[in-house]
Amino acid sequence: MDFLPPDISAYSEAHTSPESELLRQLNRNTQARMLYPRMLSGHIQGRLLAMYSKMLRPRRILEIGTFTGYSALCLAEGLADDGTLITLEKDDELEAFARSYWNQSPVGHRIDLRLGKAADLIPTLDGPFDLVFIDADKENYSLYYDLVFDKVRTGGIILADNVLWSGKVARPVGQGRTAAERRADKDTQAVIDFNRKVSEDPRVEQLLLPVRDGLMMIYKH
Ligand SMILES: C[S@@+](CC[C@H](N)C(=O)[O-])C[C@H]1O[C@@H](n2cnc3c(N)ncnc32)[C@H](O)[C@@H]1O
């Protein structure tokens, strides 16, 4: 999922602030114990999320897609003193694992995990949010964008992960892909539709950062 040559990636990691010992252990144990460990944001993207959060000093963050709780910890680093982060996860089997790390962090008590399907949970949440991180099922990215939009404050930021989807979004029909293959690939089509929707939305400015698997940064006017 990294588009950079390995030596450039290694150089970037070496010149980025290291993960805390807690994040390093969480990352390592996720790699060792989880079925799809590459879902975890990882060192560079984790530092990017923490940096954005520290620049924004949000009071309220919403994360859609908790997994093992790595990105939640990174985002929580920048919360204002009275700030909270709500994170949504449909898989209740991840809770104990994520909490065992949050409990060791000075910002862990600010993380509010809500279990269930994001599409059911988001309408139950009150805004405004200063920062939203969309990182769950790709098929519903556009739905999540619509559901959260009015709950994001003016000047707030929405981040969406995996918007390059291993580069598949930029590989049109005819370049090694048939129209049937593309139709069958629902996730790729959903990410393409999401990227187009954001790009055509006059209410926002956006920046598609080609970091890791692509991070869309959306500023709400
Ligand atoms: C890519 S992982 C999140 C990674 C995490 N944000 C990180 O960077 O460490 C996506 C997570 O979304 C969860 N998920 C998928 N569909 C969901 C849904 N409909 N509602 C809530 N969570 C969902 C998955 O169970 C998975 O844990």
The ligand as an ORCA input file, in Angstrom:
! r2SCAN-3c Opt
* xyz 0 1
  C      -9.304      0.262      8.168
  S      -9.921     -0.305      9.704
  C      -9.701      1.102     10.755
  C      -8.252      1.345     11.076
  C      -8.019      2.357     12.155
  N      -8.756      3.588     11.890
  C      -6.538      2.660     12.216
  O      -6.079      3.494     11.426
  O      -5.830      2.062     13.011
  C     -11.645     -0.313      9.409
  C     -12.500     -0.711     10.606
  O     -13.863     -0.363     10.294
  C     -14.718     -1.341     10.818
  N     -15.970     -1.286     10.066
  C     -16.218     -1.782      8.832
  N     -17.485     -1.544      8.484
  C     -18.047     -0.866      9.502
  C     -19.364     -0.339      9.733
  N     -20.319     -0.466      8.829
  N     -19.578      0.308     10.898
  C     -18.601      0.450     11.838
  N     -17.352     -0.044     11.670
  C     -17.089     -0.691     10.523
  C     -13.953     -2.652     10.618
  O     -14.439     -3.663     11.504
  C     -12.511     -2.219     10.896
  O     -12.163     -2.448     12.229
*
